[in-house]
Amino acid sequence: MALLRKNMRASILCLVGGASMVLAGVQNYNPTGQGCLDPDGFLSCYAKQVDLVTSCATGCTASNVAGSQALKTCLTGCNGAQLAGNLGCWVQSCWNQLYSCENQLATISYFDGNDLIQNPNIFPWFPPPSDAVDGACSCNLGYVEGNKTIFLATPNFNQPCENVASRGNPAATAECACCEFSFPVSNILNICPTSDLSVLGMSAYIEHTQGLISASGDACAILNDGNQDSCLNTYGYRFRGDKVFNPLSLPSGIPGSDPLTNNPGNAFTDFGASAYTLNLFPGFSSTITPVPFNAKAGAATGTVSAAAVATGTESATQIATGTVARGSSAAGTATSSATGTAAATTSKSAAGGRNGVNEGLALAAVMLLASYNMFSNL
Ligand SMILES: *[C@@H]1O[C@H](CO)[C@@H](O)[C@H](O)[C@H]1NC(C)=O
């Protein structure tokens, strides 16, 4: 089920900018709890989420017809709740490392696995602020992902080029596309020019972008002055960073291959509250007691490699094949009942500003149509 949904989504997303994720998602990106205030508590919390998702899946299987859409929806809800529960573990036991690469990957997985568009109102530590230093990842992965998915998050992003296309000037349309589609790539390369971003599928994303702008007769010469002036003055595309990159002719060594690492230290040394209620789609709600700060935590947590992240897909697979059948617990039942469609819909609207799968796909479809129209005019 998860696989089917993922594939469907991936094939749609890759048409709008290669935004499909490569993260499997449910695994613990910090498998030893390194740097956490309470590594043992962190690990047992992650383990508990596995138990919960297992009993959740068992509940789904018991109450839905095999192979039915309802069963798939139910299992998807379990998976989404596990991803949310994992974030709860960070808030409880590793809040000093909420800006780490590992937490950022867990958070991106949460958004991706729930078909939500990244939104800082949902998980307040994400993306980290641009001035985060202590305990922060060497690259702000939230900004990377936010830019990769900007076409989904910004419905009218395509409008200027659609307007150009409607005037029937193929060269201008192609040139406008250079500005539009290089925008997220440039933003990303402005933040993390030398980081190895393979964990977020960056090379596929760049390749896809190159395809989208390949109709340009002059290889996107409009980008070659390296700043936003031409794009801004001609088509109204304002870039975020200082430098504009031409995806058709990137400087050598960019994007780079520097491993993602965490700065030493703690993002926070004081949680600021004795309890924290985390409400997350789909139907995850937990009042968390963050562990006290202790000065022993906050060691540098080493590097995060794409290979390490790519493994650990076992949970979703086990659910899909039903090979894990642990006994259900009271807590598991509660999770299970909260993950159905009804619960998911309620919490989605209650959360405000979230974009679930339908809106996301609708936007994707609009984008897709728009880019097809744009290029069929050429
Ligand atoms: C895109 O990247 C820029 C940095 O170049 C950052 O300021 C901005 O917040 C990112 N956008 C999103 C939506 O994450």
The ligand as a Tripos MOL2 file, in Angstrom:
@<TRIPOS>MOLECULE
LIG
   14    14     1     0     0
SMALL
NO_CHARGES

@<TRIPOS>ATOM
      1 C1         14.5190   28.4630   -0.1530 C.3       1 LIG1
      2 O1         15.8710   28.7540    0.1110 O.3       1 LIG1
      3 C2         16.1000   30.0370    0.6530 C.3       1 LIG1
      4 C3         17.5910   30.2310    0.7970 C.3       1 LIG1
      5 O2         18.2170   30.3250   -0.4570 O.3       1 LIG1
      6 C4         15.3910   30.1660    1.9850 C.3       1 LIG1
      7 O3         15.5910   31.4650    2.5110 O.3       1 LIG1
      8 C5         13.9310   29.9230    1.7870 C.3       1 LIG1
      9 O4         13.2730   29.9590    3.0140 O.3       1 LIG1
     10 C6         13.7130   28.5580    1.1330 C.3       1 LIG1
     11 N1         12.2940   28.3970    0.8290 N.am      1 LIG1
     12 C7         11.5530   27.4690    1.4280 C.2       1 LIG1
     13 C8         10.1270   27.4510    1.0130 C.3       1 LIG1
     14 O5         11.9840   26.6940    2.2220 O.2       1 LIG1
@<TRIPOS>BOND
     1     1     2 1
     2     1    10 1
     3     2     3 1
     4     3     4 1
     5     3     6 1
     6     4     5 1
     7     6     7 1
     8     6     8 1
     9     8     9 1
    10     8    10 1
    11    10    11 1
    12    11    12 1
    13    12    13 1
    14    12    14 2
@<TRIPOS>SUBSTRUCTURE
     1 LIG1         1 GROUP 0 **** ****
